[in-house]
Each structure stands twice: as C-alpha cells, then as structure tokens.
Amino acid sequence: YQRRVHGTPSECLFFFEMEESEIHSYIRTKMEQGKELFGRVIITENETEPIEWISNENQPFPFVIGPETIGMLYGKSTEEIFDFIGYERNWVADRLARGHKFHLVIFSGIKSKDNEQPPFLATWENIIKLIAQVSPACAEKIIPQLDIIKTKDYDSYEYNIDRPPSELLDDVKSFESFAKPQVPSSPLMARAFLRHTLKCMKLFSGDGYTYDDNKNRGAKEYLMARTRIEDLSG
C-alpha cells in the first residue's frame, strides 16, 4: 500500500503493511534523485487519519534522519530500520498494539518561505541554543541541570519520566507551561520537559546520533521546525 499526500512529491509508507522490497524501492528511488535528503517517521492513530504535518502540535521541533545516514536505511529489515532510527522496541510494539500506523516521508528541503531555519544537528549544545531562542526562561531552568541529566540514568528519577503524574506533566508539556515562574528547576523537571516538549526520549544521547536498545549507534539525527507535508520538497 502506498499513497501520495496532498499531491506533493513526498510519499508516506505504511511500514508494517508493505513488503520490505517496496520500502527499499521507495528509498532507492529517492536516493537516485541525487539530492541531500532527510527522513521523518510520522505516526497516526489509524489508517484513515489525515497526514498534514510532519509532527503533532505537541512536538514543535520534530526529529528527522540526516542525509549522511539516510541511505543506510536501504536493505534493512523493518525492525532494523526502527532500531537504526532509535525507536525503543517496546514503545513501537505498544503503538502497534493500539492500532497506530507508522509512515516514512523522505524529502530534500522546505518550500515555504515562512520556515527558513534548516534542520540542525540534535546535539545538547544545539538544543540549548534552540530552547534559549524560543524561551529564555526555559533555558534558565535547563542549563543548571544539564550536567546531571546528561549522565543520570533515565530510569532512576523519582517519577517515571515517560508517564509522570498529571500535575507534573502539565508543567513540562510545553515551553509556555515550563516557563511559568512557579515551575521549579530540578533534574527531574528539566528531563521531563525535554521528554514531553522536545520528545528527547530515553535513548536520546545528545551527540547527534540515534542509539538502539543495545546502545548501538544508528542514524545521524537532526531537529527542524514543525512543517506541513505540502511545504516539503521531494
């Protein structure tokens, strides 16, 4: 099954409903264009949900696969592709059990003049710069905790970072909420903000690469501003 979204050159694939040879053909066709390419996995709750943006509203700066390693997707199995991109296997299995669909879009750039910031490497340094640009108040809370959260085991915080209490989640789920003066700065709050606003998941390393569950290095990863599918160049 393959479809074109809004008539753009970018195509989305239902990973788990296609032969792997078809996925490889899609990747190879894009690579043969000779352009610098980026890739993004888009998740929908079902097969009929429209795909208009490369991320949901709660992810203002989605991660994308960088051009240096996107060609390495070619020839991999579906499971290997998701390992390479840096998805936790349990997380993927949970989404599949809920009936969610995974799509891949490969593109060479952004057509919209309103979005001039190119994708940037997902390193700790660049993420701090981004946060400071968007919300200096948030950066002031993150920076003092950075050395701790870089080394602290993700599962050792006093709350489950992925599923924190609702009152904690309300304070970290956006730039606006985390910037409020009454929200404290702590390693827990800083890491939860990165997880729920920027989607820096458990496997995020901050060195510009993805890692799988076994700590094997995978794709070079970038961040970019949330963009409409129709504004992507093929």
Residue pairs with C-beta under 8 A, 6 or more apart in sequence:
1 14
1 17
1 18
2 11
2 13
2 14
2 18
2 22
2 26
3 11
3 12
4 11
5 11
5 12
5 51
5 105
5 229
5 230
6 52
6 229
6 230
8 229
8 230
8 232
8 234
9 107
9 232
9 233
9 234
10 105
10 106
10 107
10 229
10 232
10 234
11 26
11 105
11 106
12 42
12 51
12 103
12 104
12 105
13 22
13 23
13 26
13 103
13 104
14 47
14 101
14 102
14 103
15 23
15 78
15 81
15 102
15 103
15 104
16 78
16 96
16 101
16 102
17 101
20 77
20 78
23 78
23 81
23 104
24 74
24 75
26 104
26 106
27 70
27 71
27 73
27 74
27 106
28 74
30 37
30 106
30 234
31 37
31 70
31 71
31 74
33 108
33 234
35 108
36 67
36 108
36 109
37 67
37 70
37 106
37 107
37 108
38 64
38 65
38 66
38 67
38 70
38 106
38 107
38 108
38 119
38 222
38 224
39 64
39 65
39 70
39 73
39 104
39 105
39 106
39 107
40 54
40 55
40 62
40 63
40 64
40 65
40 104
40 105
40 107
41 85
41 87
41 102
41 103
41 104
42 51
42 54
42 55
42 102
42 103
42 104
42 105
43 95
43 100
43 101
43 102
43 103
44 51
44 100
44 101
44 103
45 98
45 99
45 100
45 101
46 99
46 100
46 101
47 101
49 101
51 103
51 229
52 228
52 229
52 230
53 226
53 227
53 228
53 229
54 62
54 64
54 105
54 224
54 226
54 227
54 228
54 229
54 232
55 62
55 226
57 226
58 173
58 174
58 196
58 197
59 198
59 199
59 226
60 134
60 175
60 197
60 225
60 226
61 130
61 198
61 223
61 224
61 225
61 226
62 199
62 223
62 224
62 226
63 122
63 199
63 221
63 222
63 223
64 119
64 221
64 222
64 223
64 224
65 73
65 85
65 219
65 220
65 221
65 222
66 119
66 121
66 219
66 220
66 221
66 222
68 220
69 84
69 218
69 219
69 220
70 106
70 219
72 84
72 219
73 81
73 84
73 219
76 84
79 89
82 89
82 92
82 102
83 89
83 212
83 213
83 216
83 218
84 210
84 212
84 218
84 219
85 210
85 218
85 219
86 201
86 203
86 204
86 210
86 211
86 212
86 218
86 219
86 221
88 201
88 202
88 203
88 213
89 213
91 201
92 102
95 102
105 229
105 232
107 232
107 233
107 234
108 233
108 234
109 118
109 232
109 233
110 118
110 224
110 227
110 231
110 232
110 233
111 231
111 232
111 233
112 227
112 228
112 231
115 225
115 227
115 231
117 224
117 225
118 224
119 222
119 223
119 224
120 126
120 130
120 222
120 223
120 224
121 208
121 220
121 221
121 222
122 204
122 206
122 208
122 221
122 222
122 223
123 206
123 207
123 208
124 146
124 150
124 206
124 207
126 223
127 194
127 198
127 200
127 206
127 223
128 139
128 142
128 143
128 146
130 223
131 138
131 139
131 142
131 175
131 198
132 139
134 175
135 175
135 176
135 178
135 179
137 178
137 179
137 181
138 175
138 178
138 179
138 193
140 185
141 178
141 183
141 184
141 185
141 189
141 190
141 193
142 185
142 190
142 193
142 194
144 185
145 185
145 186
145 187
145 189
145 190
145 191
146 190
148 187
149 187
149 190
149 191
149 194
150 206
152 187
152 191
154 161
154 191
154 202
155 202
157 187
157 188
157 191
157 192
158 188
159 165
159 168
159 188
159 192
161 188
161 191
161 192
161 195
161 202
162 195
162 202
164 172
164 192
168 188
168 189
168 192
169 192
169 196
170 177
171 177
171 178
171 180
171 183
171 189
172 178
172 183
172 189
172 192
172 193
172 195
172 196
172 197
173 196
173 197
174 197
175 197
177 183
178 189
178 193
178 197
183 189
194 200
194 204
195 201
198 223
200 206
203 210
203 211
203 212
203 213
205 211
208 220
208 221
209 217
209 218
209 219
209 220
209 221
210 217
210 218
210 219
210 220
210 221
211 217
211 218
212 218
